[in-house]
Amino acid sequence: MSVRRLAEDQFQPAAFAFSDENAVWADKTIQKYPAGRQQSAVIPLLMRAQEQDGWVTRAAIEKIADMLDMAYIRVLEVATFYTQFQLHPVGTRAHVQVCGTTPCMLRGSEALMSICKSKIHAHPFERNAEGTLSWEEVECLGACVNAPMVMIGKDTYEDLTPERLEEIIDIFAAGNGASIKPGTQIDRIFSAPEGGPTSLTTEEPKARTRAKKADAESVSAPVDAAPVPPSEAGRPKSTDAETNAALKTPATAPKAAAKNAKAAEEQPVSGTATAEPAPAVKAEAATAKPSLTDKNRPSGIEKPAAPDDLKMISGVGPKIEATLNEIGIFTFAQVASWKKAEREWVDGYLNFRGRIERDDWVKQAKALAKGGEAEYIRVFGKKPR
């Protein structure tokens, strides 16, 4: 997997174009990024091209590069770096990715690969005679507890035996892959123990028993004792079906669990109940700026004809520089002269507690005021930002 090259010219199509639906999707995806940052969409566009054609062609790489105003080599670098991108034609009905990492190998992944060699092709990345199936060995697919497993498309098939993988391959070869339920292929729920739960199998005490106990404790407690808070006091209010103690899990009641999932889908995105608003904290009290008439405010000056570039001080960006200019701070010499009380005032006014001391603005400003960039490099061993 260390060397990845594009497929030979005989397999490469002459051109590539997104379908109408995918073209609309691609435009919306590119618009998610600010102007000049559209190149960030390169991975999702490459993945959508692969989902459309089954693999990433040279024509697709060049098309996406043109859409994102990128050099062809930059998109090629991405496509060849990430092994999720298929650079050669794969099976039209199934491309079987067999996990060969340690947990799966210890649980029999080599036997699964032998099945792929006998049922599909002797070599990975090669298609069967009909061109409908192909396979490869991949690194960890993230279902180690259900090893061994394979991935086909976006679905995983776990807890496999060679015989079960044979059946799955035959079903995909017949074009009926959608009929196979993804996930574990044995009698268990997700990654729960095979055969059902092995712990917490006893029923919880009935609610009225706890209530009677609480009543008895309240009667025996001294009158002046502090009230015992209710057991639910620390829990946030929620209308999520999953938090309802009366509902069951897939292991204990599969039909009820299906209703839980349906109820969860109908909940609002936030999934939380409308609770009483918390007492508002006065924002002005938490972020109040010190007074401009405070005695500790540094002395300001009129804007000189050639003010210093305060952004050369590490920790000062365009916004902070503009704020400093508003209070009459335009030169390195002014910053270099700040005393402790003045630094604390500016810290509070900028609402960046500790930044001036942490980045040592005064020492930086002294170097810049004394000898500019050369002096800064002499003192700090690097160029100013």
BASESE-168374 format. One record per residue (C-alpha): residue number from 1; residue in one letter; x, y, z. Coordinates in Angstrom, 1 decimal. Each point is the difference from the previous one (the first is absolute). Layout:
% BASESE-168374
<pos NUM code A c1 X c2 Y c3 Z> .
...
This chain:
% BASESE-168374
<pos 1 code M c1 0.0 c2 0.0 c3 0.0> .
<pos 2 code S c1 3.1 c2 2.3 c3 0.1> .
<pos 3 code V c1 0.0 c2 0.5 c3 -3.8> .
<pos 4 code R c1 -3.3 c2 1.1 c3 -1.5> .
<pos 5 code R c1 -0.3 c2 0.9 c3 -3.6> .
<pos 6 code L c1 -2.9 c2 0.8 c3 -2.4> .
<pos 7 code A c1 -1.4 c2 -2.8 c3 -2.1> .
<pos 8 code E c1 1.6 c2 -0.5 c3 -3.4> .
<pos 9 code D c1 -1.3 c2 2.0 c3 -3.0> .
<pos 10 code Q c1 -2.0 c2 -2.8 c3 -1.4> .
<pos 11 code F c1 -2.4 c2 0.2 c3 3.0> .
<pos 12 code Q c1 -0.1 c2 3.8 c3 0.1> .
<pos 13 code P c1 -3.2 c2 1.7 c3 -1.4> .
<pos 14 code A c1 0.4 c2 2.9 c3 -2.3> .
<pos 15 code A c1 -2.0 c2 2.4 c3 2.2> .
<pos 16 code F c1 -1.8 c2 0.4 c3 3.3> .
<pos 17 code A c1 -3.1 c2 1.9 c3 1.0> .
<pos 18 code F c1 -2.1 c2 0.0 c3 3.1> .
<pos 19 code S c1 -3.6 c2 -1.0 c3 -0.4> .
<pos 20 code D c1 -2.5 c2 2.8 c3 0.2> .
<pos 21 code E c1 -0.8 c2 -0.9 c3 3.6> .
<pos 22 code N c1 3.6 c2 -0.4 c3 1.0> .
<pos 23 code A c1 0.9 c2 3.3 c3 -1.8> .
<pos 24 code V c1 -2.5 c2 1.9 c3 2.2> .
<pos 25 code W c1 1.4 c2 -1.8 c3 3.1> .
<pos 26 code A c1 3.6 c2 0.9 c3 -1.0> .
<pos 27 code D c1 -0.9 c2 3.7 c3 -0.4> .
<pos 28 code K c1 -1.7 c2 0.1 c3 3.4> .
<pos 29 code T c1 3.0 c2 -1.7 c3 1.6> .
<pos 30 code I c1 2.5 c2 2.4 c3 -1.5> .
<pos 31 code Q c1 -2.1 c2 2.9 c3 1.2> .
<pos 32 code K c1 0.4 c2 -1.2 c3 3.6> .
<pos 33 code Y c1 3.6 c2 1.4 c3 -0.1> .
<pos 34 code P c1 0.9 c2 3.7 c3 0.0> .
<pos 35 code A c1 1.4 c2 1.6 c3 -3.1> .
<pos 36 code G c1 3.6 c2 -1.2 c3 -0.7> .
<pos 37 code R c1 -0.5 c2 -3.1 c3 2.1> .
<pos 38 code Q c1 -2.0 c2 -2.1 c3 -2.5> .
<pos 39 code Q c1 2.9 c2 -2.5 c3 -0.2> .
<pos 40 code S c1 -1.2 c2 -1.4 c3 3.4> .
<pos 41 code A c1 -2.8 c2 -1.7 c3 -2.0> .
<pos 42 code V c1 2.4 c2 -2.3 c3 -1.9> .
<pos 43 code I c1 -0.5 c2 -3.1 c3 2.1> .
<pos 44 code P c1 -3.9 c2 0.1 c3 0.1> .
<pos 45 code L c1 0.0 c2 0.6 c3 -3.8> .
<pos 46 code L c1 2.4 c2 -2.9 c3 -0.7> .
<pos 47 code M c1 -2.1 c2 -2.3 c3 2.2> .
<pos 48 code R c1 -3.2 c2 1.1 c3 -1.9> .
<pos 49 code A c1 1.7 c2 -0.7 c3 -3.3> .
<pos 50 code Q c1 1.0 c2 -3.5 c3 1.2> .
<pos 51 code E c1 -3.5 c2 -0.7 c3 1.2> .
<pos 52 code Q c1 -1.3 c2 1.0 c3 -3.4> .
<pos 53 code D c1 2.4 c2 -2.0 c3 -2.2> .
<pos 54 code G c1 1.3 c2 -2.6 c3 2.5> .
<pos 55 code W c1 3.6 c2 1.3 c3 -0.1> .
<pos 56 code V c1 2.0 c2 3.2 c3 -0.5> .
<pos 57 code T c1 1.1 c2 0.5 c3 -3.6> .
<pos 58 code R c1 2.6 c2 2.4 c3 -1.3> .
<pos 59 code A c1 -2.8 c2 2.0 c3 -1.8> .
<pos 60 code A c1 -1.8 c2 0.3 c3 3.4> .
<pos 61 code I c1 3.2 c2 1.3 c3 1.7> .
<pos 62 code E c1 0.5 c2 2.6 c3 -2.8> .
<pos 63 code K c1 -3.7 c2 1.1 c3 0.1> .
<pos 64 code I c1 0.1 c2 0.5 c3 3.7> .
<pos 65 code A c1 3.3 c2 1.9 c3 -0.2> .
<pos 66 code D c1 -1.6 c2 2.4 c3 -2.5> .
<pos 67 code M c1 -3.1 c2 0.4 c3 2.2> .
<pos 68 code L c1 2.1 c2 0.9 c3 3.0> .
<pos 69 code D c1 2.7 c2 2.0 c3 -1.9> .
<pos 70 code M c1 2.7 c2 -2.4 c3 1.1> .
<pos 71 code A c1 3.0 c2 -1.4 c3 -1.8> .
<pos 72 code Y c1 -0.6 c2 -3.5 c3 -1.3> .
<pos 73 code I c1 3.0 c2 -1.3 c3 2.0> .
<pos 74 code R c1 -1.6 c2 1.3 c3 3.3> .
<pos 75 code V c1 -3.2 c2 -2.0 c3 -0.5> .
<pos 76 code L c1 2.0 c2 -3.0 c3 -1.1> .
<pos 77 code E c1 2.0 c2 0.2 c3 3.2> .
<pos 78 code V c1 -3.2 c2 -0.3 c3 2.0> .
<pos 79 code A c1 -1.4 c2 -2.8 c3 -2.0> .
<pos 80 code T c1 3.1 c2 -2.1 c3 0.2> .
<pos 81 code F c1 0.6 c2 0.7 c3 3.7> .
<pos 82 code Y c1 -3.3 c2 -1.2 c3 1.4> .
<pos 83 code T c1 -0.6 c2 -3.7 c3 -0.5> .
<pos 84 code Q c1 -3.8 c2 0.5 c3 0.1> .
<pos 85 code F c1 0.2 c2 1.2 c3 -3.6> .
<pos 86 code Q c1 0.0 c2 -2.8 c3 -2.5> .
<pos 87 code L c1 2.4 c2 0.8 c3 -2.9> .
<pos 88 code H c1 -0.9 c2 -3.1 c3 -2.1> .
<pos 89 code P c1 -3.3 c2 -1.4 c3 -1.2> .
<pos 90 code V c1 -1.7 c2 -2.1 c3 2.7> .
<pos 91 code G c1 -2.9 c2 -2.4 c3 -0.1> .
<pos 92 code T c1 -3.3 c2 1.6 c3 -1.1> .
<pos 93 code R c1 -2.0 c2 -1.9 c3 2.6> .
<pos 94 code A c1 2.4 c2 -0.3 c3 2.9> .
<pos 95 code H c1 3.5 c2 0.9 c3 0.9> .
<pos 96 code V c1 0.9 c2 -2.1 c3 3.1> .
<pos 97 code Q c1 2.4 c2 1.6 c3 2.5> .
<pos 98 code V c1 1.4 c2 -2.6 c3 2.4> .
<pos 99 code C c1 1.5 c2 1.3 c3 3.2> .
<pos 100 code G c1 3.4 c2 -1.6 c3 0.6> .
<pos 101 code T c1 1.0 c2 1.8 c3 3.1> .
<pos 102 code T c1 1.0 c2 -2.0 c3 3.2> .
<pos 103 code P c1 -3.4 c2 -0.6 c3 1.6> .
<pos 104 code C c1 -1.6 c2 -1.2 c3 -3.2> .
<pos 105 code M c1 3.1 c2 -2.0 c3 -1.0> .
<pos 106 code L c1 -0.1 c2 -1.8 c3 3.4> .
<pos 107 code R c1 -3.6 c2 -0.7 c3 -0.6> .
<pos 108 code G c1 0.4 c2 -1.5 c3 -3.5> .
<pos 109 code S c1 0.2 c2 2.8 c3 -2.6> .
<pos 110 code E c1 2.5 c2 -2.0 c3 -2.0> .
<pos 111 code A c1 -2.7 c2 -2.6 c3 -0.6> .
<pos 112 code L c1 -2.3 c2 2.8 c3 -1.2> .
<pos 113 code M c1 2.7 c2 1.1 c3 -2.5> .
<pos 114 code S c1 0.3 c2 -3.5 c3 -1.2> .
<pos 115 code I c1 -3.7 c2 0.0 c3 -0.8> .
<pos 116 code C c1 0.4 c2 3.2 c3 -1.9> .
<pos 117 code K c1 2.9 c2 -1.5 c3 -2.0> .
<pos 118 code S c1 -2.1 c2 -3.0 c3 -0.9> .
<pos 119 code K c1 -3.3 c2 1.7 c3 -0.6> .
<pos 120 code I c1 1.1 c2 3.3 c3 -1.6> .
<pos 121 code H c1 3.6 c2 0.1 c3 -1.2> .
<pos 122 code A c1 3.4 c2 -1.3 c3 1.1> .
<pos 123 code H c1 1.4 c2 3.5 c3 0.3> .
<pos 124 code P c1 -1.4 c2 3.1 c3 1.8> .
<pos 125 code F c1 -1.3 c2 2.9 c3 -2.1> .
<pos 126 code E c1 -0.8 c2 -2.4 c3 -2.9> .
<pos 127 code R c1 -3.6 c2 -0.5 c3 -1.1> .
<pos 128 code N c1 -1.7 c2 -3.3 c3 -0.6> .
<pos 129 code A c1 -0.7 c2 -1.2 c3 -3.6> .
<pos 130 code E c1 -3.4 c2 1.8 c3 0.0> .
<pos 131 code G c1 1.5 c2 3.2 c3 1.4> .
<pos 132 code T c1 -2.5 c2 0.1 c3 2.9> .
<pos 133 code L c1 2.2 c2 -0.9 c3 3.0> .
<pos 134 code S c1 3.4 c2 1.0 c3 1.3> .
<pos 135 code W c1 1.8 c2 0.0 c3 3.3> .
<pos 136 code E c1 2.9 c2 1.4 c3 2.0> .
<pos 137 code E c1 1.6 c2 -0.3 c3 3.4> .
<pos 138 code V c1 -0.3 c2 3.2 c3 2.2> .
<pos 139 code E c1 1.1 c2 1.2 c3 3.4> .
<pos 140 code C c1 -2.3 c2 0.3 c3 3.0> .
<pos 141 code L c1 -3.6 c2 0.7 c3 -0.8> .
<pos 142 code G c1 -0.9 c2 0.7 c3 3.6> .
<pos 143 code A c1 -2.1 c2 -3.1 c3 1.0> .
<pos 144 code C c1 2.7 c2 -1.9 c3 1.8> .
<pos 145 code V c1 -2.3 c2 -1.4 c3 2.7> .
<pos 146 code N c1 -2.0 c2 -1.7 c3 -2.8> .
<pos 147 code A c1 3.0 c2 -1.3 c3 -1.9> .
<pos 148 code P c1 0.5 c2 -1.3 c3 -2.7> .
<pos 149 code M c1 -1.9 c2 2.3 c3 -2.3> .
<pos 150 code V c1 -0.2 c2 1.6 c3 -3.4> .
<pos 151 code M c1 -1.4 c2 3.2 c3 -1.5> .
<pos 152 code I c1 -2.0 c2 0.2 c3 -3.2> .
<pos 153 code G c1 -0.9 c2 3.5 c3 -1.1> .
<pos 154 code K c1 -0.8 c2 1.8 c3 3.2> .
<pos 155 code D c1 -1.3 c2 -3.1 c3 1.9> .
<pos 156 code T c1 2.0 c2 -2.3 c3 2.3> .
<pos 157 code Y c1 -0.7 c2 -3.7 c3 0.4> .
<pos 158 code E c1 1.4 c2 -1.4 c3 3.2> .
<pos 159 code D c1 0.6 c2 -3.2 c3 2.0> .
<pos 160 code L c1 0.6 c2 -1.8 c3 -3.3> .
<pos 161 code T c1 0.9 c2 -3.6 c3 -0.7> .
<pos 162 code P c1 1.4 c2 -1.0 c3 -3.4> .
<pos 163 code E c1 -3.4 c2 -1.7 c3 -0.7> .
<pos 164 code R c1 -2.0 c2 3.1 c3 0.7> .
<pos 165 code L c1 2.3 c2 2.2 c3 -2.1> .
<pos 166 code E c1 -0.5 c2 -2.5 c3 -2.9> .
<pos 167 code E c1 -3.7 c2 0.4 c3 0.3> .
<pos 168 code I c1 0.3 c2 3.8 c3 0.1> .
<pos 169 code I c1 2.2 c2 0.1 c3 -3.1> .
<pos 170 code D c1 -2.5 c2 -2.2 c3 -1.9> .
<pos 171 code I c1 -2.9 c2 2.2 c3 1.0> .
<pos 172 code F c1 1.9 c2 3.1 c3 -1.2> .
<pos 173 code A c1 1.0 c2 -1.7 c3 -3.2> .
<pos 174 code A c1 -3.7 c2 -0.7 c3 -0.7> .
<pos 175 code G c1 -0.8 c2 3.7 c3 0.5> .
<pos 176 code N c1 -1.9 c2 -0.5 c3 3.2> .
<pos 177 code G c1 2.5 c2 1.6 c3 2.4> .
<pos 178 code A c1 -2.6 c2 2.3 c3 1.5> .
<pos 179 code S c1 -1.8 c2 -3.0 c3 1.5> .
<pos 180 code I c1 2.8 c2 -0.7 c3 2.4> .
<pos 181 code K c1 -0.2 c2 1.7 c3 3.4> .
<pos 182 code P c1 3.2 c2 1.8 c3 0.8> .
<pos 183 code G c1 1.8 c2 -0.3 c3 3.3> .
<pos 184 code T c1 0.5 c2 -3.2 c3 2.0> .
<pos 185 code Q c1 -0.8 c2 -3.2 c3 -1.7> .
<pos 186 code I c1 -0.5 c2 -2.1 c3 3.2> .
<pos 187 code D c1 -2.6 c2 0.0 c3 2.9> .
<pos 188 code R c1 0.9 c2 3.2 c3 1.8> .
<pos 189 code I c1 -1.1 c2 3.7 c3 0.2> .
<pos 190 code F c1 2.7 c2 2.3 c3 -1.4> .
<pos 191 code S c1 3.0 c2 -1.0 c3 2.2> .
<pos 192 code A c1 -1.9 c2 -1.4 c3 2.9> .
<pos 193 code P c1 0.8 c2 -3.6 c3 1.1> .
<pos 194 code E c1 -1.1 c2 -2.7 c3 -2.3> .
<pos 195 code G c1 -3.2 c2 -1.6 c3 1.2> .
<pos 196 code G c1 -1.2 c2 3.0 c3 2.0> .
<pos 197 code P c1 1.1 c2 2.0 c3 3.1> .
<pos 198 code T c1 2.2 c2 -1.6 c3 2.6> .
<pos 199 code S c1 -0.2 c2 2.8 c3 2.7> .
<pos 200 code L c1 -2.7 c2 2.2 c3 1.5> .
<pos 201 code T c1 -2.5 c2 -2.7 c3 -0.8> .
<pos 202 code T c1 -2.1 c2 0.4 c3 3.1> .
<pos 203 code E c1 -2.9 c2 2.4 c3 0.1> .
<pos 204 code E c1 0.4 c2 3.4 c3 1.8> .
<pos 205 code P c1 -1.9 c2 0.4 c3 3.3> .
<pos 206 code K c1 -3.5 c2 1.4 c3 -0.5> .
<pos 207 code A c1 -0.3 c2 3.7 c3 0.3> .
<pos 208 code R c1 -2.5 c2 -0.2 c3 2.9> .
<pos 209 code T c1 2.6 c2 -1.9 c3 2.1> .
<pos 210 code R c1 2.4 c2 2.9 c3 -0.4> .
<pos 211 code A c1 -2.8 c2 2.5 c3 0.8> .
<pos 212 code K c1 -0.9 c2 -1.8 c3 3.2> .
<pos 213 code K c1 3.6 c2 -0.1 c3 1.1> .
<pos 214 code A c1 0.3 c2 3.8 c3 -0.7> .
<pos 215 code D c1 -3.1 c2 0.6 c3 2.0> .
<pos 216 code A c1 1.3 c2 -2.0 c3 2.9> .
<pos 217 code E c1 3.3 c2 1.9 c3 0.0> .
<pos 218 code S c1 -1.8 c2 3.3 c3 -0.1> .
<pos 219 code V c1 -2.1 c2 -1.0 c3 3.1> .
<pos 220 code S c1 3.1 c2 -1.1 c3 1.9> .
<pos 221 code A c1 2.1 c2 3.0 c3 -0.9> .
<pos 222 code P c1 0.3 c2 2.9 c3 2.5> .
<pos 223 code V c1 -2.2 c2 3.0 c3 -0.7> .
<pos 224 code D c1 2.9 c2 2.3 c3 -0.5> .
<pos 225 code A c1 1.9 c2 -2.3 c3 -2.3> .
<pos 226 code A c1 0.8 c2 1.3 c3 -3.5> .
<pos 227 code P c1 -2.5 c2 -1.2 c3 -2.6> .
<pos 228 code V c1 1.1 c2 -2.9 c3 -2.2> .
<pos 229 code P c1 0.0 c2 1.0 c3 -3.7> .
<pos 230 code P c1 -2.0 c2 -2.1 c3 -2.4> .
<pos 231 code S c1 1.9 c2 -2.6 c3 -1.9> .
<pos 232 code E c1 -0.7 c2 1.7 c3 -3.4> .
<pos 233 code A c1 1.1 c2 3.5 c3 1.2> .
<pos 234 code G c1 3.4 c2 -0.1 c3 -1.8> .
<pos 235 code R c1 -1.4 c2 -1.3 c3 -3.3> .
<pos 236 code P c1 -0.8 c2 2.4 c3 -2.8> .
<pos 237 code K c1 -3.6 c2 -0.1 c3 -1.2> .
<pos 238 code S c1 -0.4 c2 -1.8 c3 -3.2> .
<pos 239 code T c1 -2.8 c2 -1.3 c3 -2.3> .
<pos 240 code D c1 2.3 c2 -2.5 c3 -1.8> .
<pos 241 code A c1 -1.6 c2 -3.4 c3 -0.3> .
<pos 242 code E c1 3.4 c2 -1.6 c3 0.8> .
<pos 243 code T c1 -0.1 c2 1.6 c3 3.5> .
<pos 244 code N c1 -3.4 c2 -1.5 c3 0.9> .
<pos 245 code A c1 0.6 c2 -2.7 c3 2.6> .
<pos 246 code A c1 -3.2 c2 -1.7 c3 -1.0> .
<pos 247 code L c1 1.3 c2 -0.8 c3 -3.5> .
<pos 248 code K c1 1.9 c2 -3.1 c3 -0.7> .
<pos 249 code T c1 3.3 c2 -0.8 c3 -1.8> .
<pos 250 code P c1 0.4 c2 -2.1 c3 -3.2> .
<pos 251 code A c1 1.3 c2 -2.9 c3 2.2> .
<pos 252 code T c1 -3.0 c2 -0.1 c3 2.3> .
<pos 253 code A c1 -2.8 c2 1.0 c3 -2.3> .
<pos 254 code P c1 0.8 c2 0.4 c3 -3.8> .
<pos 255 code K c1 -3.5 c2 1.2 c3 -0.9> .
<pos 256 code A c1 0.0 c2 2.6 c3 2.7> .
<pos 257 code A c1 3.5 c2 1.1 c3 -1.0> .
<pos 258 code A c1 -1.1 c2 0.5 c3 -3.6> .
<pos 259 code K c1 -2.7 c2 2.4 c3 1.4> .
<pos 260 code N c1 2.6 c2 1.8 c3 2.0> .
<pos 261 code A c1 2.1 c2 0.6 c3 -3.2> .
<pos 262 code K c1 -3.1 c2 1.3 c3 -1.8> .
<pos 263 code A c1 -0.9 c2 2.3 c3 2.9> .
<pos 264 code A c1 3.6 c2 1.3 c3 0.1> .
<pos 265 code E c1 -0.2 c2 0.9 c3 -3.7> .
<pos 266 code E c1 -3.2 c2 2.1 c3 0.6> .
<pos 267 code Q c1 1.7 c2 2.1 c3 2.7> .
<pos 268 code P c1 1.4 c2 3.5 c3 -0.7> .
<pos 269 code V c1 3.6 c2 0.2 c3 -0.9> .
<pos 270 code S c1 1.0 c2 1.2 c3 3.4> .
<pos 271 code G c1 -1.9 c2 -2.8 c3 1.7> .
<pos 272 code T c1 -0.5 c2 1.9 c3 3.3> .
<pos 273 code A c1 -3.0 c2 1.2 c3 1.7> .
<pos 274 code T c1 -0.8 c2 3.7 c3 0.5> .
<pos 275 code A c1 1.3 c2 0.6 c3 3.5> .
<pos 276 code E c1 -0.4 c2 3.0 c3 2.1> .
<pos 277 code P c1 2.7 c2 2.6 c3 -1.0> .
<pos 278 code A c1 2.9 c2 0.2 c3 2.3> .
<pos 279 code P c1 0.5 c2 3.3 c3 1.8> .
<pos 280 code A c1 1.6 c2 2.3 c3 -2.5> .
<pos 281 code V c1 3.6 c2 1.1 c3 0.8> .
<pos 282 code K c1 0.5 c2 3.6 c3 -0.7> .
<pos 283 code A c1 2.4 c2 0.0 c3 -2.9> .
<pos 284 code E c1 1.0 c2 3.5 c3 0.6> .
<pos 285 code A c1 1.2 c2 -0.9 c3 3.5> .
<pos 286 code A c1 2.0 c2 -3.0 c3 -1.3> .
<pos 287 code T c1 1.6 c2 1.9 c3 -2.9> .
<pos 288 code A c1 -0.1 c2 3.6 c3 1.2> .
<pos 289 code K c1 2.9 c2 2.1 c3 -1.3> .
<pos 290 code P c1 1.9 c2 2.2 c3 2.3> .
<pos 291 code S c1 -0.9 c2 3.7 c3 -0.2> .
<pos 292 code L c1 1.8 c2 2.2 c3 -2.6> .
<pos 293 code T c1 0.5 c2 2.6 c3 2.7> .
<pos 294 code D c1 1.7 c2 -2.5 c3 2.3> .
<pos 295 code K c1 3.3 c2 1.3 c3 1.3> .
<pos 296 code N c1 1.8 c2 -3.1 c3 -1.1> .
<pos 297 code R c1 -0.9 c2 0.4 c3 -3.7> .
<pos 298 code P c1 3.2 c2 0.4 c3 -2.0> .
<pos 299 code S c1 0.6 c2 3.4 c3 -1.5> .
<pos 300 code G c1 -1.2 c2 0.3 c3 -3.6> .
<pos 301 code I c1 1.4 c2 2.1 c3 -2.9> .
<pos 302 code E c1 -1.3 c2 1.4 c3 -3.2> .
<pos 303 code K c1 0.4 c2 -2.4 c3 -2.9> .
<pos 304 code P c1 3.5 c2 0.7 c3 -1.5> .
<pos 305 code A c1 0.6 c2 0.3 c3 -3.7> .
<pos 306 code A c1 1.7 c2 -3.5 c3 0.0> .
<pos 307 code P c1 -1.3 c2 -2.1 c3 2.9> .
<pos 308 code D c1 1.8 c2 -3.2 c3 0.9> .
<pos 309 code D c1 -1.4 c2 -3.3 c3 -1.1> .
<pos 310 code L c1 -1.2 c2 -1.3 c3 3.3> .
<pos 311 code K c1 -0.8 c2 -3.4 c3 -1.6> .
<pos 312 code M c1 3.7 c2 -0.7 c3 0.1> .
<pos 313 code I c1 -0.5 c2 -0.7 c3 3.7> .
<pos 314 code S c1 -0.9 c2 -3.7 c3 0.5> .
<pos 315 code G c1 -3.5 c2 -0.1 c3 1.4> .
<pos 316 code V c1 -1.2 c2 3.2 c3 -1.8> .
<pos 317 code G c1 -2.3 c2 -0.6 c3 -2.9> .
<pos 318 code P c1 -1.8 c2 2.5 c3 -2.3> .
<pos 319 code K c1 -3.0 c2 0.3 c3 2.4> .
<pos 320 code I c1 2.2 c2 0.6 c3 3.1> .
<pos 321 code E c1 2.1 c2 2.5 c3 -1.9> .
<pos 322 code A c1 -3.2 c2 1.9 c3 -1.0> .
<pos 323 code T c1 -1.1 c2 0.1 c3 3.7> .
<pos 324 code L c1 3.4 c2 1.2 c3 1.1> .
<pos 325 code N c1 -0.1 c2 2.7 c3 -2.6> .
<pos 326 code E c1 -3.4 c2 1.1 c3 1.3> .
<pos 327 code I c1 1.5 c2 0.8 c3 3.4> .
<pos 328 code G c1 2.9 c2 1.8 c3 -1.5> .
<pos 329 code I c1 2.7 c2 -2.8 c3 0.0> .
<pos 330 code F c1 1.9 c2 0.2 c3 -3.3> .
<pos 331 code T c1 3.7 c2 -0.7 c3 0.7> .
<pos 332 code F c1 2.2 c2 -2.6 c3 1.4> .
<pos 333 code A c1 1.5 c2 2.5 c3 2.4> .
<pos 334 code Q c1 -3.4 c2 0.5 c3 1.6> .
<pos 335 code V c1 -0.5 c2 -3.7 c3 0.6> .
<pos 336 code A c1 3.6 c2 -0.4 c3 1.3> .
<pos 337 code S c1 -0.7 c2 2.7 c3 2.7> .
<pos 338 code W c1 -3.0 c2 -1.6 c3 1.5> .
<pos 339 code K c1 0.2 c2 -0.6 c3 3.8> .
<pos 340 code K c1 -1.8 c2 -2.9 c3 1.7> .
<pos 341 code A c1 -3.1 c2 1.9 c3 0.8> .
<pos 342 code E c1 -0.2 c2 1.3 c3 -3.6> .
<pos 343 code R c1 0.5 c2 -3.6 c3 -1.3> .
<pos 344 code E c1 -2.9 c2 -1.2 c3 2.2> .
<pos 345 code W c1 -2.2 c2 2.8 c3 -1.2> .
<pos 346 code V c1 0.6 c2 -0.8 c3 -3.7> .
<pos 347 code D c1 -0.4 c2 -3.8 c3 0.7> .
<pos 348 code G c1 -3.5 c2 0.8 c3 1.5> .
<pos 349 code Y c1 -0.9 c2 2.4 c3 -2.8> .
<pos 350 code L c1 0.9 c2 -2.6 c3 -2.7> .
<pos 351 code N c1 -1.7 c2 -2.7 c3 2.0> .
<pos 352 code F c1 2.9 c2 -2.4 c3 -0.5> .
<pos 353 code R c1 1.1 c2 -0.6 c3 3.6> .
<pos 354 code G c1 3.7 c2 -0.9 c3 0.3> .
<pos 355 code R c1 0.8 c2 0.4 c3 -3.7> .
<pos 356 code I c1 2.4 c2 2.9 c3 0.4> .
<pos 357 code E c1 2.0 c2 -1.7 c3 2.7> .
<pos 358 code R c1 -0.1 c2 -3.5 c3 -1.7> .
<pos 359 code D c1 1.3 c2 1.3 c3 -3.3> .
<pos 360 code D c1 2.2 c2 2.6 c3 1.6> .
<pos 361 code W c1 -1.1 c2 3.0 c3 -2.1> .
<pos 362 code V c1 2.2 c2 2.4 c3 1.8> .
<pos 363 code K c1 3.2 c2 -1.9 c3 -0.7> .
<pos 364 code Q c1 -1.0 c2 -0.4 c3 -3.6> .
<pos 365 code A c1 -0.8 c2 3.6 c3 -0.3> .
<pos 366 code K c1 3.3 c2 1.1 c3 1.5> .
<pos 367 code A c1 1.9 c2 -2.0 c3 -2.5> .
<pos 368 code L c1 -2.0 c2 1.3 c3 -3.0> .
<pos 369 code A c1 0.2 c2 3.6 c3 1.3> .
<pos 370 code K c1 3.8 c2 -0.3 c3 0.4> .
<pos 371 code G c1 1.0 c2 -1.6 c3 -3.3> .
<pos 372 code G c1 -3.0 c2 -1.3 c3 -1.9> .
<pos 373 code E c1 0.0 c2 -3.5 c3 -1.5> .
<pos 374 code A c1 3.8 c2 -0.4 c3 0.4> .
<pos 375 code E c1 -0.1 c2 0.6 c3 3.7> .
<pos 376 code Y c1 -3.0 c2 -2.2 c3 0.4> .
<pos 377 code I c1 1.8 c2 -2.9 c3 -1.7> .
<pos 378 code R c1 3.1 c2 0.6 c3 2.2> .
<pos 379 code V c1 -2.1 c2 -0.1 c3 3.2> .
<pos 380 code F c1 -2.5 c2 -2.7 c3 -0.9> .
<pos 381 code G c1 1.9 c2 -2.1 c3 -2.6> .
<pos 382 code K c1 -2.9 c2 0.3 c3 -2.5> .
<pos 383 code K c1 -1.8 c2 2.5 c3 -2.2> .
<pos 384 code P c1 -3.0 c2 1.8 c3 1.4> .
<pos 385 code R c1 -3.4 c2 -1.2 c3 -1.2> .
